[in-house]
Amino acid sequence: MTLRLLTSIVLLGLGGCLFAFSGDTGGRDAQRLVKDGALLLDVRTPGEFADRHLEGATNIPVQELAARMSEVGAKDRVVVVYCRSGHRSSNAAAMLREAGYTRVHDLGAMSRWPD
């Protein structure tokens, strides 16, 4: 395998990872959903949440989500999920969808939330 081909494969893989963690909902759409009553769910650790979080967010760390799913509410409730980089929110969104939640939106990184 040539160095050029190997470099291309690595770069494509990295690009795919970055895309996967960018979330499936844009910041302005997420704000509109929350304004209209969606649950804003922060899936970072309690320490990260205490340091800084989006106004109105509920904190359920992704590692506790399965055990605390009832706190999310009805399975048809609109939920907007976020974290620091988008990795945990992607996992949390998948967990929610697998549990039957039908209106899950993954903001990804909290930095995508417009000021």
For each residue, the residues with C-beta under 8 A, 3 or more apart:
1: 5 6
2: 5 6
3: 6 7
4: 7 8
5: 1 2 8 9
6: 1 2 3 9 10
7: 3 4 10 11
8: 4 5 11 12
9: 5 6 12 13
10: 6 7 13 14
11: 7 8 14 15
12: 8 9 15 16
13: 9 10 16 17
14: 10 11 17 18
15: 11 12 18 19
16: 12 13 19 20
17: 13 14 20 21
18: 14 15 21 22
19: 15 16 22
20: 16 17 86 90
21: 17 18 85 86 87 90 108 109
22: 18 19 86 108 109 112
23: 26 82 86 89 90 106 107 108 109 112
24: 93 105 106 108
25: 29 30 33 80 105 106 107 108
26: 23 29 30 112
27: 30 31 107 112 113 114
28: 31 32 114
29: 25 26 32 33 105
30: 25 26 27 33 34 40 80 82 105 107 112 113
31: 27 28 34 35 113 114
32: 28 29 35 36
33: 25 29 30 36 38 78 80 105
34: 30 31 37 38 40 56 80
35: 31 32
36: 32 33 78
37: 34 78
38: 33 34 77 78 79 80 103 105
39: 58 72 73 77 78 79 80
40: 30 34 54 56 57 58 80 82
41: 57 58 60 72 79 80 81 82 92
42: 49 53 54 57 58 59 60 82 83 110
43: 59 60 61 62 65 81 82 83 88 89 91 92
44: 48 49 53 59 61 62 83 84 88
45: 48 49 61
46: 49 50 59 61
47: 50 51
48: 44 45 51 52 53 84
49: 42 44 45 46 52 53 57 59
50: 46 47 53
51: 47 48
52: 48 49
53: 42 44 48 49 50 57 59 110
54: 40 42 57 82 110 113
55:
56: 34 40
57: 40 41 42 49 53 54 82
58: 39 40 41 42 71
59: 42 43 44 46 49 53
60: 41 42 43 64 65 68 71 72
61: 43 44 45 46 64 65
62: 43 44 65 83 88 89 91 92 95
63:
64: 60 61 67 68
65: 43 60 61 62 68 69 92 95 96
66: 69 95 99
67: 64
68: 60 64 65 71 72
69: 65 66 72 96 99
70:
71: 58 60 68
72: 39 41 60 68 69 77 79 96 101
73: 39 77
74: 77
75: 99 100 101 102
76: 101 102 103
77: 38 39 72 73 74 101 103
78: 33 36 37 38 39 103 105
79: 38 39 41 72 96 101 103 104 105
80: 25 30 33 34 38 39 40 41 105 106 107
81: 41 43 89 92 93 96 104 105 106 107
82: 23 30 40 41 42 43 54 57 89 106 107 108 109 110 112 113
83: 42 43 44 62 86 87 88 89 92 108 109 110
84: 44 48 88 109 110
85: 21 88 108 109
86: 20 21 22 23 83 89 90 106 108 109
87: 21 83 90 91
88: 43 44 62 83 84 85 91 92
89: 23 43 62 81 82 83 86 92 93 106 107 108 109
90: 20 21 23 86 87 93 94 106 108
91: 43 62 87 88 94 95
92: 41 43 62 65 81 83 88 89 95 96 106
93: 24 81 89 90 96 97 104 105 106
94: 90 91 97 98
95: 62 65 66 91 92 98 99
96: 65 69 72 79 81 92 93 99 101 104
97: 93 94 100 101 102 104
98: 94 95
99: 66 69 75 95 96
100: 75 97
101: 72 75 76 77 79 96 97 104
102: 75 76 97
103: 38 76 77 78 79
104: 79 81 93 96 97 101
105: 24 25 29 30 33 38 78 79 80 81 93
106: 23 24 25 80 81 82 86 89 90 92 93
107: 23 25 27 30 80 81 82 89 110 112 113
108: 21 22 23 24 25 82 83 85 86 89 90 112
109: 21 22 23 82 83 84 85 86 89 112
110: 42 53 54 82 83 84 107 113
111:
112: 22 23 26 27 30 82 107 108 109
113: 27 30 31 54 82 107 110
114: 27 28 31
115:
